[in-house]
Amino acid sequence: MEKNDRRSFLKRTTLGVGLAMTGISAWSNNSLGVENLNSNRSKKKTLGRFNMCNYAAPKLPVVRVGFIGLGMRGSGAPVRMSHIEGVEIKAFCDIREEKVKDAQKRLKDTGLPEANEYYGKEDSWKALCESDEIDLVYICTPWDLHTPMAVYAMEQGKHVAVEVPAAKTVDEAWELVETSERTQQHCMMLENCCYDFFELLALNMARQGLFGELVHGEGAYIHNLVDLNFDKNAYYDMWRLKENYRDGNLYPTHGLGPVCQAMNINRGDQMDYLVAMSSADFQMAERARELASEDSFFKEFSDKNYRGNMNTSVIKTHKGKTIMVQHDVTSTRPYSRIHLLSGTKGIARKYPGPAKISFGHSWVDEEEMKALEEKYTPEIVLKVGEMAKKVGGHGGMDFMMDWRLVDCLRNGLPLDQDVYDAALWSVITPLSEWSVANRSNSIDVPDFTSGNWKQNKPVSITLEGGGTTNVRGVF
């Protein structure tokens, strides 16, 4: 009864009678789970629920890892983990045998023991999750498999690290939350941009009050991926191209995650509602038709509707702050995640580079910027930053993310990202899809913490209680 009650649709003026009166279509797509969006659970006492924020699981002196998905993003994860002491790589899984064999060869080249292999069947990953030799399941598969795999792994008593986005629908986001709370297994979304160097610097500066009260943040994923999305040899079964049939902010977490951490979302403030607008598609359908005229392989993609070039989503928080998140992976323009933090005393902005800080009407000069970096660079960067640059993975942020995850598990520390972050940052996609389809009407954002955001502690930016995990040299 509690689950059904929590997921009952709470009619609002903008989603109910008001829509009929204004002539706006009360469209909803069952696949988004939006009809179950508004929840009474957050308004009830949370007695009996387990709060995974700031939860410290029992220590794992050795973290035994199994990897599912060894393609585009997944191929680099075992390599990075091989540099972290206290890690045992126990298993590889991919539907393609050659991907598993490639990962096995790279592991052998590091001098580490062979891992168990799972491949060949659509559900080979289940056997990996069921293995008693694994503590952490690391998921790098197509997006629609993220939630089913993460849920199954937690049900088998495993912690989970899952690539972005962790969920595609509102219902999936709630399923992750409910499973993590019930099993008391961590579910961390692998939002690597929270561990990039300037984002960590700006987070520390914000935490020290240099920007005053943060009132606005901006993030984005602006990255021309047209050629990659239409590359027959890139993503398995063209899965990422097919994701572009949906119209909304399809990949919000890279820009959103670091902003949410700086603004203490889920830990002192919470998102209230969202509005979103997309431009028309000016390139994707045209490219599909051009390719189909030369290659019959692309015929199935030539009559599809694609998401607009640019989606802009704007979020209002309960404390009156705003966040803008953009998505454009088609237009011809330089890469940008924006990463802007604007406060009552100053501002930080990363893109366009070089990254900048200001406490007035002009950006600080190079000398002052260097002094700020020396004073406010966080401990994690001082400890493993140089090694991270050598190991690589998006300039080193991937390695710092993996190292921090392992160090927290080994020392029994709360994770920097919990299941509520995974759910909240991911749910922006289906909410934005709904808003786009409803003439940018506003829609409530679920409170996955059920009110606990009011007392949850902010993300730690120190290594207190940890920092004991060593790293191996570059092979």
Stockholm file with secondary structure:
# STOCKHOLM 1.0

chainA/1-475         MEKNDRRSFLKRTTLGVGLAMTGISAWSNNSLGVENLNSNRSKKKTLGRFNMCNYAAPKLPVVRVGFIGLGMRGSGAPVRMSHIEGVEIKAFCDIREEKVKDAQKRLKDTGLPEANEYYGKEDSWKALCESDEIDLVYICTPWDLHTPMAVYAMEQGKHVAVEVPAAKTVDEAWELVETSERTQQHCMMLENCCYDFFELLALNMARQGLFGELVHGEGAYIHNLVDLNFDKNAYYDMWRLKENYRDGNLYPTHGLGPVCQAMNINRGDQMDYLVAMSSADFQMAERARELASEDSFFKEFSDKNYRGNMNTSVIKTHKGKTIMVQHDVTSTRPYSRIHLLSGTKGIARKYPGPAKISFGHSWVDEEEMKALEEKYTPEIVLKVGEMAKKVGGHGGMDFMMDWRLVDCLRNGLPLDQDVYDAALWSVITPLSEWSVANRSNSIDVPDFTSGNWKQNKPVSITLEGGGTTNVRGVF
#=GR chainA/1-475 SS CHHHHHTSCCCCTTTTHHHHHHTCCCCCCGGGTGGGCCCSGGGSCCTTCCCCTTCCCCCCSSEEEEEECCSTTTTTHHHHHTTBTTEEEEEEEESSHHHHHHHHHHHHHTTCCCCEEEESSTTHHHHHHHCTTCSEEEECSCGGGHHHHHHHHHHTTCEEEECSCSCSSHHHHHHHHHHHHHHTCCEEECCGGGGSHHHHHHHHHHHTTTTCSEEEEEEEEECCCHHHHTCTTTSGGGHHHHHTTSCSCCCCHHHHHHHHHHTTBTTTBCEEEEEEEECCCSSHHHHHHHHHHHCGGGGGGTTCCCCCSCEEEEEEETTSCEEEEEEESSSSSCCBCCCEEEESSCEEECSSSSCEEESSSSBCCHHHHHHHHHHHCCHHHHHHHHHHHHHCSGGGHHHHHHHHHHHHHHHTCCCSSCHHHHHHHHHHHHHHHHHHHTTTCCEECCCTTTTGGGTCCCCCCSCTTCCCCCBCCCC
#=GC SS_cons         CHHHHHTSCCCCTTTTHHHHHHTCCCCCCGGGTGGGCCCSGGGSCCTTCCCCTTCCCCCCSSEEEEEECCSTTTTTHHHHHTTBTTEEEEEEEESSHHHHHHHHHHHHHTTCCCCEEEESSTTHHHHHHHCTTCSEEEECSCGGGHHHHHHHHHHTTCEEEECSCSCSSHHHHHHHHHHHHHHTCCEEECCGGGGSHHHHHHHHHHHTTTTCSEEEEEEEEECCCHHHHTCTTTSGGGHHHHHTTSCSCCCCHHHHHHHHHHTTBTTTBCEEEEEEEECCCSSHHHHHHHHHHHCGGGGGGTTCCCCCSCEEEEEEETTSCEEEEEEESSSSSCCBCCCEEEESSCEEECSSSSCEEESSSSBCCHHHHHHHHHHHCCHHHHHHHHHHHHHCSGGGHHHHHHHHHHHHHHHTCCCSSCHHHHHHHHHHHHHHHHHHHTTTCCEECCCTTTTGGGTCCCCCCSCTTCCCCCBCCCC
//
